């Protein structure tokens, strides 16, 4: 059996999680009761409400003290990022709104849920679930939303949605891409040191930003941050004149240095992005599982 997580990646994860301290604990929910006041969301229906992915990323591998820093209590060491179709109103999310089904048919609750480390503007669609989600021999197979979790725009209620869980042994893949609104570009922003929510921005000369979301946090094999090697591997297909698609390479990548599952692809062309592709075996999750070849359509 391969090791659950290599030492370099484990150290990186521990530093990233511990650095956030009280900032993370203020975002995490450990409540088990659905506290959403539906009267405050009269337009929230099932439209556009879906779960895009749930990724069993870490089995007993979240550092012990980091789990305490996030959840305020010891003993929760499995991690599972869940990606929603829309950004969430965090005031409506409770840990008890999630139910996890294991391969043997048993169901377990979630100890705490947090958007960290994906907490920058535009990123509040990824929630990290922490708890005891079985083992490599009895893995989680489904995540269901049993409480009323409302989207940021107040129009979607995720209650009743569910998604199959990606197995522990599988590597990360692209699950969502979107054109970033210009008011969220943060051109020239410098990365903050270790705390979450501190990724850098695209260069000032950027003409278009596309945010790509992976099923879980990604780095180079061994835990280092991506650089020009991975930038040159990204392919963005844009709509050229006449309707043909042309492949371009991002001239920079933003949102680095914050340990989350988002990259900002900085483009120096105005033609709208249609699809993003990335080749296999270049990025890994914290367990060192390599990514498959992956692609995703760009939404607007």
For each residue, the residues with C-beta under 8 A, 3 or more apart:
1: 136
2: 288
3: 6 288
4: 58 59 60 61 287
5: 9 10 13 58 61 286 287 288
6: 3 9 10 222 223 288
7: 10 11
8: 11 12 222 223 224
9: 5 6 12 13 219 222 223 284 286 287 288
10: 5 6 7 13 14 61 63 286
11: 7 8 14 15 223
12: 8 9 15 16 219 223 259 286
13: 5 9 10 16 17 61 62 63 66 223 259 286
14: 10 11 17 18 63 65 66
15: 11 12 18 19 194
16: 12 13 19 20 117 194 196 258 259
17: 13 14 20 24 62 63 66 69 70
18: 14 15 21 63 65 66 69
19: 15 16 193 194 195 196
20: 16 17 23 24 69 70 116 117 194 195 196
21: 18 24 25 69 195
22: 25 26
23: 20 26 27 116 195 196 197
24: 17 20 21 27 28 69 70 114 116 196
25: 21 22 28 69 70 71 72
26: 22 23
27: 23 24 90 114 115 116 119
28: 24 25 70 71 72 112 113 114 116
29: 90 93 94 95 112 113 114
30: 71 72 73 95 111 112
31: 35 94 95 96
32: 94 95 96 109
33: 94 96
34: 94 96 97 146 147 148
35: 31 92 94
36: 41 92 94 147 148 149 150
37: 40 41
38: 41 44 148 157
39: 42
40: 37
41: 36 37 38 44 92 150 154 157
42: 39
43: 154 155
44: 38 41 148 150 151 154 155 156 157
45: 49 155 156 157
46: 49 156 157 160 161
47: 155 156
48: 85 86 151 155 156
49: 45 46 85 86 151 156 157 158 161
50: 84 85 158 161 163
51: 54 82 83 84 85 143 145 158 161 162 163
52: 83 84 85 125 163 175 176
53: 81 82 83 163 166 175 215
54: 51 80 81 82 83 129 140 142 143 163 164 165 166
55: 80 81 82 165 166 172 215 216 285
56: 59 78 80 133 139 140 165 166 167 168
57: 79 80 81 168 172 216 217 285 286 287
58: 4 5 61 62 77 78 79 80 286 287
59: 4 56 78 133 134 135 136 168
60: 4 77 78 135
61: 4 5 10 13 58 77 78 79 286 287
62: 13 17 58 66 67 76 77 78 79 130
63: 10 13 14 17 18 66 67
64: 67 68 74 77
65: 14 18 68 69
66: 13 14 17 18 62 63 69 70
67: 62 63 64 70 71 74 75 76 77 130
68: 64 65 71 72 73 74
69: 17 18 20 21 24 25 65 66
70: 17 20 24 25 28 66 67 112 114 116 130
71: 25 28 30 67 68 76 111 112 130
72: 25 28 30 68 112
73: 30 68 76 111
74: 64 67 68
75: 67 111 132
76: 62 67 71 73 111 112 130 131 132
77: 58 60 61 62 64 67 130 132
78: 56 58 59 60 61 62 130 131 132 133 134
79: 57 58 61 62 128 129 130
80: 54 55 56 57 58 100 128 129 130 133 140 143 165
81: 53 54 55 57 126 127 128 129 215 216 217 261
82: 51 53 54 55 98 126 127 128 129 143 163
83: 51 52 53 54 125 126 175 176 213 215 261
84: 50 51 52 87 88 125 126 127 149 151 158
85: 48 49 50 51 52 125 156
86: 48 49 125 151 152 153 156
87: 84 122 123 124 125 151 152 153
88: 84 92 93 115 124 125 127 149 150 151 152 158
89: 92 93 150 151 152 154
90: 27 29 93 115 124
91:
92: 35 36 41 88 89 148 149 150
93: 29 88 89 90 97 113 127 149
94: 29 31 32 33 34 35 36 97 113 147
95: 29 30 31 32 98 109 110 111 112 113 129 131
96: 31 32 33 34 109 110 146 147
97: 34 93 94 113 145 146 147 148 149 159
98: 82 95 109 110 113 129 143 144 145 146 147
99: 107 108 109 110 143 144 145 146
100: 80 107 108 109 110 129 131 133 140 142 143 144 165
101: 105 106 107 140 141 142 143 144
102: 105 106 107 108 133 134 138 139 140 141
103: 134 138 139 140 141
104: 138
105: 101 102
106: 101 102
107: 99 100 101 102
108: 99 100 102 131 132 133 134 140
109: 32 95 96 98 99 100 131
110: 95 96 98 99 100 113 129 130 131
111: 30 71 73 75 76 95 130 131 132
112: 28 29 30 70 71 72 76 95 129 130 131
113: 28 29 93 94 95 97 98 110 127 128 129 130
114: 24 27 28 29 70 127 128 130
115: 27 88 90 118 119 123 124 126 127 128
116: 20 23 24 27 28 70 119 128 196 197
117: 16 20 128 196 197 217 258 259 260
118: 115 123 124 125 126 128 260 261 262
119: 27 115 116 123 124 196 197 260
120: 123 197 199 255 258 260 262
121: 184 186
122: 87 178 180 181 184 211
123: 87 115 118 119 120 126 211 213 260 262
124: 87 88 90 115 118 119 152
125: 52 83 84 85 86 87 88 118 176 213
126: 81 82 83 84 115 118 123 213 260 261 262
127: 81 82 84 88 93 113 114 115
128: 79 80 81 82 113 114 115 116 117 118
129: 54 79 80 81 82 95 98 100 110 112 113 133 143
130: 62 67 70 71 76 77 78 79 80 110 111 112 113 114
131: 76 78 95 100 108 109 110 111 112
132: 75 76 77 78 108 111
133: 56 59 78 80 100 102 108 129 139 140
134: 59 78 102 103 108 137 138 139 140
135: 59 60 138 139
136: 1 59 139 168 169
137: 134
138: 102 103 104 134 135
139: 56 102 103 133 134 135 136 165 167 168
140: 54 56 80 100 101 102 103 108 133 134 143 165
141: 101 102 103 164 165
142: 54 100 101 162 163 164 165
143: 51 54 80 82 98 99 100 101 129 140 162 163 165
144: 98 99 100 101 160 161 162
145: 51 97 98 99 149 158 159 160 161 162
146: 34 96 97 98 99 159
147: 34 36 94 96 97 98 159
148: 34 36 38 44 92 97 157 158 159
149: 36 84 88 92 93 97 145 157 158 159
150: 36 41 44 88 89 92 154 156 157 158
151: 44 48 49 84 86 87 88 89 154 155 156 157 158
152: 86 87 88 89 124
153: 86 87 156
154: 41 43 44 89 150 151
155: 43 44 45 47 48 151
156: 44 45 46 47 48 49 85 86 150 151 153
157: 38 41 44 45 46 49 148 149 150 151
158: 49 50 51 84 88 145 148 149 150 151 161
159: 97 145 146 147 148 149
160: 46 144 145
161: 46 49 50 51 144 145 158
162: 51 142 143 144 145
163: 50 51 52 53 54 82 142 143
164: 54 141 142
165: 54 55 56 80 100 139 140 141 142 143
166: 53 54 55 56 170 215
167: 56 139 170
168: 56 57 59 136 139 287
169: 136 289
170: 166 167 289 292
171: 283 284 285 289 290 291 292
172: 55 57 214 215 216 217 218 261 283 284 285 289 291
173: 214 215 291 292 294
174: 177 212 213 214 215 276 278 294 295 296
175: 52 53 83 213 214 215 296
176: 52 83 125 212 213 296 299
177: 174 210 211 212 213 273 275 276 296 297 298 299
178: 122 210 211 298 299 300
179: 208 209 210 272 273 298 299 300
180: 122 184 185 209 210 211 264
181: 122 184 185
182: 185
183:
184: 121 122 180 181 209
185: 180 181 182 201 202 206 209
186: 121 189 201 202 254
187: 201 202 203 204 206
188: 201 203 204
189: 186 200 201 254
190: 200 201
191: 198 199 200 256 257 258
192: 195 197 198 257 258
193: 19 198
194: 15 16 19 20 198
195: 19 20 21 23 192 198 258
196: 16 19 20 23 24 116 117 119 258 259 260
197: 23 116 117 119 120 192 258
198: 191 192 193 194 195 257 258
199: 120 191 254 255 256 257 258 260 262 264
200: 189 190 191 254 255 256 257
201: 185 186 187 188 189 190 254 255 264
202: 185 186 187 206 209 252 254 264 266
203: 187 188 206 251 252 266
204: 187 188
205: 268
206: 185 187 202 203 209 252 266 267 268
207: 267 268 269 270
208: 179 266 267 268 269 270 272 273
209: 179 180 184 185 202 206 254 264 265 266 267
210: 177 178 179 180 236 264 265 267 273 276 298
211: 122 123 177 178 180 255 262 263 264 265
212: 174 176 177 234 262 263 264 265 276 296
213: 83 123 125 126 174 175 176 177 261 262
214: 172 173 174 175 217 218 261 262 263 283 291
215: 53 55 81 83 166 172 173 174 175 261
216: 55 57 81 172 261 285 286
217: 57 81 117 172 214 259 260 261 285 286
218: 172 214 226 261 283 284 285 291
219: 9 12 222 223 224 225 226 283 284 286
220: 223 224 225 226 227 229 230 282 283 284
221: 283 284 288 290
222: 6 8 9 219 288
223: 6 8 9 11 12 13 219 220 286
224: 8 219 220 227
225: 219 220 256 257
226: 218 219 220 229 230 231 253 256 263 283
227: 220 224 230 231
228: 231 232
229: 220 226 232 233 282
230: 220 226 227 233 234 253 282 283
231: 226 227 228 234 249 250 252 253
232: 228 229 249
233: 229 230 278 279 282
234: 212 230 231 249 250 253 263 265 276 277 278
235: 247 248 249 276 277 278
236: 210 247 248 249 250 265 267 273 275 276
237: 245 246 247 248 273 274 275 276 277
238: 245 246 248 267 269 271 272 273 274
239: 243 244 245 271 272 274
240: 243 244 245 246 271
241: 244
242:
243: 239 240
244: 239 240 241
245: 237 238 239 240 274 275
246: 237 238 240 271
247: 235 236 237
248: 235 236 237 238 267 269
249: 231 232 234 235 236
250: 231 234 236 253 265 266 267
251: 203 266 267 268
252: 202 203 206 231 266
253: 226 230 231 234 250 256 263 264 265 266
254: 186 189 199 200 201 202 209 263 264 265 266
255: 120 199 200 201 211 258 260 262 263 264
256: 191 199 200 225 226 253 263
257: 191 192 198 199 200 225
258: 16 117 120 191 192 195 196 197 198 199 255
259: 12 13 16 117 196 217
260: 117 118 119 120 123 126 196 199 217 255
261: 81 83 118 126 172 213 214 215 216 217 218
262: 118 120 123 126 199 211 212 213 214 255
263: 211 212 214 226 234 253 254 255 256
264: 180 199 201 202 209 210 211 212 253 254 255
265: 209 210 211 212 234 236 250 253 254 273 276
266: 202 203 206 208 209 250 251 252 253 254
267: 206 207 208 209 210 236 238 248 250 251 273
268: 205 206 207 208 251
269: 207 208 238 248
270: 207 208
271: 238 239 240 246
272: 179 208 238 239 298 300
273: 177 179 208 210 236 237 238 265 267 276 298
274: 237 238 239 245 297 298
275: 177 236 237 245 295 296 297 298
276: 174 177 210 212 234 235 236 237 265 273 295 296 298
277: 234 235 237 293 294 295
278: 174 233 234 235 282 283 291 293 294 295
279: 233 282 293
280: 290 291 292 293 294
281: 290 291
282: 220 229 230 233 278 279 290 291
283: 171 172 214 218 219 220 221 226 230 278 290 291
284: 9 171 172 218 219 220 221 287 288 289 290 291
285: 55 57 171 172 216 217 218 288 289
286: 5 9 10 12 13 57 58 61 216 217 219 223
287: 4 5 9 57 58 61 168 284
288: 2 3 5 6 9 221 222 284 285
289: 169 170 171 172 284 285
290: 171 221 280 281 282 283 284
291: 171 172 173 214 218 278 280 281 282 283 284 294
292: 170 171 173 280
293: 277 278 279 280
294: 173 174 277 278 280 291
295: 174 275 276 277 278
296: 174 175 176 177 212 275 276
297: 177 274 275
298: 177 178 179 210 272 273 274 275 276
299: 176 177 178 179
300: 178 179 272
